[in-house]
C-alpha cells in the first residue's frame, strides 16, 4: 500500500508542469489555415522562407525551417511590452519588437535581449498535406 501511495505522489509531482511565465499577452483562440499555393505564401515552399499571416493578436510569422519540424509559427505581438506595432522579421534569426528593439529567436522564441525573460509566443503548425498548414494554439 505504501508503494502504491508513493507511486501516486510521484506521479502527481512529475505530471505537473511548472509555469513561471508572466506573459502580458491575452489568450485567444488561433485557428488559421494557410494555402501554400497562394502568392503571399509561396516563399514558405523553400527552406528558410518566411511569410506573415493574419491571425493571433497582431499577426503571425511563419518560417520554413528546412528541418524537423518543417514549419514554425510565432505571434507578432511583443511578449514584454504592449507595443502598437507588431514584431518584424528580416529573414535573419531574430524577431524584433519595434517599441523597445528587444529581439527573440525565430528558432524557439527565446529572448535575445538582456533582461527579457518572456519568450515569443509560439503556435502549433500542423501540415495537412504538401500545400496546407493549420496554425493553432498548443
Sine and cosine of phi, psi and omega as CSV:
sin_phi,cos_phi,sin_psi,cos_psi,sin_omega,cos_omega
0.00,0.00,-0.65,0.76,0.03,-1.00
-0.88,0.47,-0.64,0.77,0.00,-1.00
-0.90,0.43,-0.64,0.77,0.02,-1.00
-0.91,0.42,-0.68,0.73,0.04,-1.00
-0.90,0.44,-0.69,0.73,0.04,-1.00
-0.89,0.46,-0.66,0.75,0.04,-1.00
-0.89,0.46,-0.67,0.74,0.02,-1.00
-0.89,0.45,-0.70,0.72,0.02,-1.00
-0.90,0.44,-0.68,0.73,0.05,-1.00
-0.88,0.47,-0.67,0.74,0.03,-1.00
-0.86,0.51,-0.72,0.69,0.02,-1.00
-0.89,0.46,-0.67,0.74,-0.03,-1.00
-0.90,0.44,-0.71,0.70,-0.08,-1.00
-1.00,0.10,-0.26,0.97,-0.01,-1.00
-1.00,0.05,-0.24,0.97,0.02,-1.00
-1.00,0.05,0.72,-0.70,0.02,-1.00
-0.99,-0.16,0.78,-0.63,0.05,-1.00
-0.99,0.14,0.78,-0.62,-0.02,-1.00
-0.78,-0.62,0.97,-0.22,-0.03,-1.00
-1.00,-0.10,0.12,0.99,-0.06,-1.00
-0.93,0.36,0.56,-0.83,0.08,-1.00
-0.84,-0.54,0.80,0.60,-0.06,-1.00
-0.86,0.51,0.79,-0.62,0.01,-1.00
-1.00,0.10,-0.14,0.99,-0.04,-1.00
-0.98,0.20,0.72,-0.70,0.05,-1.00
-0.94,0.34,0.48,-0.88,0.06,-1.00
-0.99,0.12,0.79,-0.62,0.07,-1.00
-0.71,-0.71,0.40,-0.91,0.07,-1.00
-0.97,0.23,0.71,-0.71,0.04,-1.00
-0.84,-0.54,0.79,-0.62,0.05,-1.00
-0.45,-0.90,1.00,-0.01,-0.10,-0.99
-0.88,-0.47,0.76,-0.65,0.06,-1.00
-0.98,-0.22,0.76,-0.65,-0.02,-1.00
-0.90,-0.43,0.82,-0.57,0.08,-1.00
-0.99,-0.16,0.94,-0.34,-0.08,-1.00
-0.92,0.39,-0.19,0.98,0.05,-1.00
-0.99,0.15,-0.26,0.97,0.01,-1.00
-0.95,0.32,0.58,-0.81,-0.07,-1.00
-0.82,0.57,-0.60,0.80,-0.04,-1.00
-0.94,0.34,-0.23,0.97,-0.01,-1.00
-0.91,-0.42,0.14,0.99,-0.08,-1.00
-0.87,0.49,-0.53,0.85,0.01,-1.00
-0.91,0.41,-0.35,0.94,0.00,-1.00
-0.95,0.30,-0.14,0.99,0.00,-1.00
-0.99,0.15,-0.15,0.99,0.01,-1.00
-0.88,-0.47,0.55,-0.84,0.05,-1.00
-0.83,0.55,0.66,-0.75,-0.06,-1.00
0.95,0.31,0.04,1.00,0.11,-0.99
-0.95,0.30,0.47,-0.89,-0.02,-1.00
-0.53,-0.85,0.28,-0.96,0.00,-1.00
-0.36,-0.93,0.43,-0.90,0.15,-0.99
-1.00,-0.04,0.51,-0.86,0.07,-1.00
-0.68,-0.73,0.44,-0.90,0.12,-0.99
-0.96,0.28,0.44,-0.90,0.02,-1.00
0.79,-0.61,0.11,-0.99,-0.04,-1.00
0.92,0.38,-0.47,-0.88,-0.01,-1.00
-1.00,0.07,-0.74,0.67,-0.03,-1.00
-0.75,-0.66,0.40,0.92,-0.01,-1.00
0.95,-0.31,0.16,-0.99,-0.05,-1.00
-0.76,-0.65,0.63,-0.78,0.14,-0.99
-0.95,-0.30,0.75,-0.66,0.00,-1.00
-0.87,-0.49,0.68,-0.73,0.05,-1.00
-0.75,-0.67,0.65,-0.76,0.16,-0.99
-1.00,0.07,0.93,-0.36,-0.08,-1.00
-0.98,0.22,-0.38,0.92,-0.10,-1.00
0.97,0.24,0.04,1.00,-0.03,-1.00
-0.85,-0.52,-0.33,-0.95,0.12,-0.99
-0.90,-0.43,0.85,-0.53,0.00,1.00
-0.95,0.32,0.49,-0.87,-0.10,-1.00
-0.93,0.36,-0.57,0.82,-0.05,-1.00
-0.84,-0.54,0.60,-0.80,0.11,-0.99
-0.81,-0.59,0.56,-0.83,0.03,-1.00
-0.68,-0.73,0.70,-0.71,-0.01,-1.00
-0.74,-0.67,0.52,-0.85,0.12,-0.99
-0.92,0.39,0.62,-0.79,0.01,-1.00
-1.00,-0.02,-0.10,0.99,0.08,-1.00
-0.96,0.28,0.68,-0.73,0.00,-1.00
-0.92,0.39,0.77,-0.64,-0.07,-1.00
-0.98,0.22,-0.28,0.96,-0.05,-1.00
-0.96,-0.27,-0.35,0.94,-0.06,-1.00
-0.66,-0.75,0.41,-0.91,0.06,-1.00
-1.00,0.00,0.96,0.28,-0.02,-1.00
-0.97,0.23,0.58,-0.81,0.04,-1.00
-0.94,0.33,-0.56,0.83,-0.04,-1.00
-0.97,-0.23,0.49,-0.87,0.02,-1.00
-0.96,0.27,0.29,-0.96,0.08,-1.00
-0.90,0.43,0.46,-0.89,0.02,-1.00
-0.91,-0.40,0.31,-0.95,0.02,-1.00
-0.63,-0.78,0.76,-0.65,-0.06,-1.00
-0.94,-0.35,0.22,0.97,0.00,-1.00
1.00,-0.07,-0.07,1.00,0.06,-1.00
-0.99,0.15,-0.53,-0.85,0.00,-1.00
-0.96,-0.26,0.18,0.98,-0.11,-0.99
-0.74,-0.67,0.64,-0.77,0.21,-0.98
-1.00,0.02,0.57,-0.82,-0.07,-1.00
-0.75,-0.66,0.76,-0.65,0.08,-1.00
-0.99,0.15,0.71,-0.70,-0.04,-1.00
-0.97,0.25,-0.46,0.89,-0.11,-0.99
-0.99,0.15,-0.48,0.88,-0.04,-1.00
-0.71,-0.70,0.10,0.99,0.00,-1.00
0.87,0.49,0.33,0.94,0.07,-1.00
-0.95,0.31,0.47,-0.88,-0.09,-1.00
-0.80,-0.60,0.49,-0.87,-0.04,-1.00
-0.68,-0.73,0.60,-0.80,-0.01,-1.00
-0.93,0.37,0.71,-0.70,0.09,-1.00
-0.97,0.22,-0.21,0.98,-0.02,-1.00
-0.98,0.21,-0.74,0.67,-0.05,-1.00
-0.65,-0.76,0.09,1.00,0.05,-1.00
0.99,0.12,0.05,1.00,-0.04,-1.00
-0.91,0.42,0.60,-0.80,0.04,-1.00
-0.92,0.38,0.69,-0.72,0.00,-1.00
-0.95,-0.31,-0.02,1.00,-0.02,-1.00
-0.97,-0.26,0.77,-0.63,-0.01,-1.00
-0.82,0.57,0.70,-0.71,0.02,-1.00
1.00,-0.06,-0.33,0.94,0.04,-1.00
-1.00,0.09,0.69,-0.73,-0.02,-1.00
-0.89,-0.45,-0.31,0.95,-0.05,-1.00
-0.99,0.11,0.65,-0.76,0.05,-1.00
-1.00,0.07,0.47,-0.88,0.18,-0.98
-0.90,0.44,0.64,-0.77,-0.04,-1.00
-0.96,0.29,0.84,-0.54,0.00,-1.00
-0.99,-0.15,0.59,-0.81,0.08,-1.00
-0.93,-0.36,0.39,-0.92,0.02,-1.00
-0.99,0.13,0.70,-0.72,0.03,-1.00
-0.90,-0.44,0.88,-0.48,0.07,-1.00
-0.97,-0.24,0.80,-0.59,0.07,-1.00
-1.00,0.00,0.93,-0.38,-0.05,-1.00
-0.99,0.15,-0.72,0.70,0.11,-0.99
-0.46,-0.89,-0.16,-0.99,-0.08,-1.00
-0.92,0.39,-0.19,0.98,-0.07,-1.00
-0.83,-0.55,-0.01,1.00,-0.09,-1.00
-0.75,-0.66,0.77,-0.63,0.10,-1.00
-0.88,-0.47,0.57,-0.82,0.14,-0.99
-0.84,-0.54,0.83,-0.56,-0.03,-1.00
-0.96,-0.28,0.81,-0.59,-0.04,-1.00
-0.65,-0.76,0.16,-0.99,0.18,-0.98
-0.93,0.38,0.41,-0.91,0.08,-1.00
-0.93,0.36,0.00,0.00,0.00,0.00
